[in-house]
Amino acid sequence: MKSWNTSLQANYGTPTIELISGKGALVTDIKGVEYLDFLAGIATNVLGNAHPAIVRAVSKQIATLGHVSNFYAHPNVLALSKKLVAMTGDKSARVFFCNSGAEANEAALKLSRKTGRTRIVATKEAFHGRTMGALSLTGQPGKRDPFKPLIKGITHVPYGDMGAMLKKVSKKTAMVIVEPIMGEAGVIVPPHGYLQALRELCDETGALLVFDCVQTGMGRTGDWFGYEYSGIQPDVITLAKGLGGGLPLGAMIALGGAANLFQAGDHGSTFGGNPVATAAGLAVIDTIEKKGLLPRVSAIGVELMADIALIEGVQSVRGAGLLIGIEFSSPIAKMVTKVCERNGVLVNGNSETVIRIAPPLIISDREVAKFLKVFTESVHEVSKKVSD
């Protein structure tokens, strides 16, 4: 793609296709080729593309009031914050709006400094963003090492290893940050009782417990945030991706005592809580509720994982709802990803052995069946080629 390389920096590499339109779970490239999108903008387009509710809400808002500074209020920011507070089930919760997951995690990091402590414990292989603070929290050396020195005082321990947490979390720890289910690392589900044990440890030490729900949130797992299965509440929730349904919108929600840590002037965002983005956020939540998508996502996820597990060459399937990791018994994931694309289905090869899928929550039974057919054929094609 010559025009990409002559005008854009090389941080993403060169894309293989150029998309120009989309409708629901389908996207079309510049050559008119149609693809079934089982990645949804990396778990972002929860209602697919061009959803009528989002189109109406955004079109009406941009024609009415496009932007205001945070010196002033507007109806959408008040309505969406009230909605998010209700979704947590905790009336003490308070919301800070921003534009991305990285910014939400930056806000959480700054909030933790208001405890008077500076030490943080995060997990290895976690992904929390690429800005310098969020990158410091991210537990992937390949992303971190070129930009050292990063923020000091951040320790990374293996995900799911409570023994390692017990050794590192103390009364000097400001916060512990984890993903309820790891996304970028390959859709890793923690051991039973892990989140509950973290809650107990943070209660004992006074550290804030932060759940990065950027990828698991907004119905992706069949629940609003993705940690509800644990039965506990964190002190901080970070959100983005699906929250805006494709528009840039993030949030850092603090609960209980953490909700009062930020004071006037402590933090801000020019575009955070923008009227157009929050209009989209309200449309997303309203649609998920009215269409009863949460239980449907859970049910489809169970069936989809069961069907994928039967495909020859698949070693294991994990995840929740429509955030699914598919692990192969041999290093064919990236090859399968390319063949799927050629056959009209978009997925993400997390590594040489794992593919991640995160289709829109509005995915139909017919589209699921098409995915399974194409995916199975693509796996078989790659496996045959490798074995020959």
N, C-alpha and C positions, 0 to 999 in steps of 0.2 A: 504494500500500500504506500506508493511513493509520496502522496501528498501528506500523509501522516509524518513520515520521516523528514520532510522538508520544512515542517512548521511546528511540530510538537517535540518536546523533550523525550528522552529515551527511557524514562523511568518505568513505563508500562510495557516496554517492548512494542512490537508491531502487531496490531490486531489482525486476525485472519478474515473477518467479515465486517461489513459496514451496514448497520441496521438503520432503516429509515422509517419504519412504522410498526405498530403493534395493535392487537386487539385481543383482550383476554390473555390467554396463555400462549398466543401465537405472535411471533415477530417476523418481519419480512426484511430481507436485505436489499441493497441497491440494485441487485441483478434480478429481483423479483422472486428469489427463493424464500420459501416459508419454513420456519423452524418452530418446533414445540419447545418452549422455554421452561426447562425444569431446573433453572437456577434463579430466575426472577430477580435479576439485578443483584445477585448475592443476597437472597432472602429479603429483598426490599419491596418489590412490587407485589404486595400481599393480595391485592385485588386485580392483579394483572395489569395490562396496559389499556388506556382509554376507558376506564370504568366510568359508566355514566354518572354515578354519584360524585366521583372526584371531579370529573369534567364540569358538571353543573356548579359544584361548590367553588371551584377555583375560578371559573369564568365569571360567575356572579361577583366574587370578591375582588378580582383584579379590575373589574369595571366600576367598583365602588370605592375601594380604599386599598392601595397597593402596599404601602409601607408607612409605619409610624416609628419614631424612636421610642426607646424605653422610658422617656420622660412622661409618656402618656399611655393610657390603657386603651384597649379596644375589645369589642364583644367576644371575638374568637379566642383570644388568649385567656380571657376569664372563663369561658365555657370549657375549653380544652383542659385547662389546669384543674378545674372542678371535676371534670370527668376522670382524669387520671388519679386524683386523690380518691375518688369513689372506687376506682378499680383496685387500688391497694387494699381497700377494706380498713383503712386507718385514717381517721379524720385529722390526725395530727400531721399528716404528710403535707409537704410543701414542694412546689415544682420550680425548677430553673430551666428555661428553654434555651436551646442552642441550635446548631445546624447539622451536627454529625455525632457519630459514636465516639470518635476521638475527643471531640470537645466536651461531650458529656463526662468522659472519664477524666479529662483535665479538670473539670469542675469538681469531680469527686476527690481528686488528689488535693486540690486547693482547700476543699472543705475539711479534709482530714488534718490539714495544718492548723485549723482553728481549734483543734483539741489541745494544742500545745505540744504535741508529739510530732516526730518526723519520720519514724521508721515505718516501713510498709512491707507486708509479705504478699507476694503474688505467686503465680504458679508457672512452672516451666511449660513451654510450648503454647501458653496462652496468647491470645491476640487482643489487645485493647486499643490499638490505633498506632499512628505513625508520627504524630506530633511529638515534640521532645519529651513532654511529661508522659503522655500515653505510651510512647515507645519505651520509656524507662520501665513502665509496668509490663509491657509485652515480654513474654518469656521465650523469644525466638532469636538465638544468637545471630543468625543470618541477616535479620533485619536490624538488630541492635549494633553489632560490632562496627560497621562503617561510620557510626555517628557518636562513638564514645569520645569524651566522657559524658555520660548521661547523669540523671539525678542520683545523688548518693542516698544510701540508706534503704535501698530496695533489695530485698532478698527473694529469690525464686526457689520454690520447693516443688517436688513432683506433685502433679495433680492427683487428687484422690488419696494421697498418703497422709493420714492424720498424724502418724508418728512424727513425720517431718514438720508438720505444722506446730505440734506441741513443743518441739525443740526451738522453734524460731519466734513464735508469738509470745510476747511478754507484756508487762504493764508499761513498757516503753513504745509499744506498737501503736501507731495512729490508726491504721486500717489494714484489713485483709480483703483482697479483691479476687473474686473467682467468677468464672462463667458457670451458670447452673448446668449447662451442657457445653463442652468446648466445641466451637464451630470450626475455625481455621485449622485447628490441630487434627481434624478428621472426624468430627462429631463424636466426641468421647463423653460417655455417660459416667458420672462418678459412682463410686461404690455406695451401696445402701447405707444410709445413716450419715454420710459424709457432711452434707450441708447442716444437718441437725447438730453434729459434733462441732462444726465451726461456730454455730450460733452459741453453743455453750461455752466454747473457748473465748469468744469475743466478749461474752457477758462477764466471764471471770476476770479478764484482763482489762476491760474497758475500751478495747479496740473497736472501731467501726467495722461492721460487716457489710461489704459492698458486693452486690451482685451485678455483674455486667450482663444485662439482658438485651444487648443491642441486636444479637442474632436470634436469640430464643424468644424475644418479645413479640407483642402484637398478634397473638394467636398462632404463631409459628408451630408451637409444640402442642396446641390444643388447649392451652391456658393463656391468660393475658401476658404473663411475664416469663414463664418457663421454670420457675422455682416452686410453684404452688404444690407440687407433688411432695415436697419436703415437710409441709405443714408448719413452716416457720416464716418469720418476717426478717428481712435484712434491715440495716439502718439506712442504706442507700441503694437505689435502683438506677442504673443508667440505661437509657433507651435511645434508639434512632432507627435506621433502616425502615422497617415496616410502618413506623409511626406516621410518616408523611406519605405513605403509599406511592413513593416515587419522587416526592419533593424533598428537598433538604430540610430535615427537622429532627432535632434530638432533644432529650430531656434528662436532667438529673433530678431524681425525686428523693428527698431526704425525709425520714420518718422519725417520730419520737423526738428525743433530745437533739438529734442531728438536724432536725428541721429548723432549729433556731440558731445554728452556728453562723451562717452568713448574715452579716449586717449591711446596712446601706453603704454602697461603695466598694464592697469586697470583691465583686465579680460582675461581669457584664458581657453582652454580646449584641452588636449592632443589629443583626438580623434575627436573633433568637426570639421566637414567638411572633414572627412576621405574620400579618393578617392572612396572606395567601397560603402559606405553609400550614398554619393552624386550621384554616378552612379545610384543607385536604385531610389533616389529622382527624378532625371531627367527622368528616365523611367516612373515613376508614372505620373508625370505631362504630359509628351508627350502622354501617352496612354489615359489619361482622355480627353485631347484635341482632339486627332485624332478620338477617338471613340464617341465623343460628349456625354460624360457621365453626365455632369452637368444637362442639361435639362431632361435627362432620369431619373436621381435620383429624381428630383423634381416631375416628373409625377408619378413615382412608389410610392413615399412617400404619395402623396395625395390619390391614390387608396388604398394603403395598410392601411392607417389610417382609411379610410372610411369603409373598410371591417372589420377591427378589432373592430370598434365601434359597429358593429351589433351583436357581440358575447354576448350571455347572461352572465351576471356577470361582464362584463366590464363597469366600471362607466364612464371613460373618456379616451381619447387618445390624446396625445400632442407631439409636436416636429416639425421637419422640415426635408424634404428629408428622408434619411435613418438613422436618429437619432430619435427614437420614444420611448416614455414612455407610458406604458399601466397600468392604475390604476383600481384596482378591488374594488367592493363595500364591500368586506369582506377580511380579512387577509389571502389570499390563495396564494400569489405570490410565495413564496419559495416552496410551495408544487407543484404548477404548473410547476415551473422551473425543479424540480426533475422528474416529470412525462414526461415533454417534452424531457428531456435527455434520459429517458428510452425508449421513442418512437422515438429517433433518431434526435432530434432538440436541438441545444444549444442556450439558452437565459440566461439572467442575472436577478436574483431577487434582485433588488436594496434594497428593504425593504419588510416588510410583505404584503404590498398592491400594490407595483409597480414592474413591469418587464420592463427592458430596452432591446431594440433590436437595433443592428447596423450592419446589414449584409454588405458583400462586395458590392461595387458600381457596380460590374459586375453581380450581381444577375439576374437570368433569370426569365421570366414570369412563367415558369414551376416550378422553385424552390420557387417562391413566393406562387404559388398555393399549393404546397406541405406543405409549412410552415403553411398557413392558415388552411389547413385540419388537420394537426397534432396538431396545437395550439388549435383550436376549440375543438377537441376531448379531449385534455388534460385538458382544462378548465372544460369541462362538466364532465369528470371523477372525478376531484377533487371536484367540486361543489356537485356532487351526494354523494360522500363519506362523505363530511362535513355535508350534510343535513340529511343523514341516522342516 
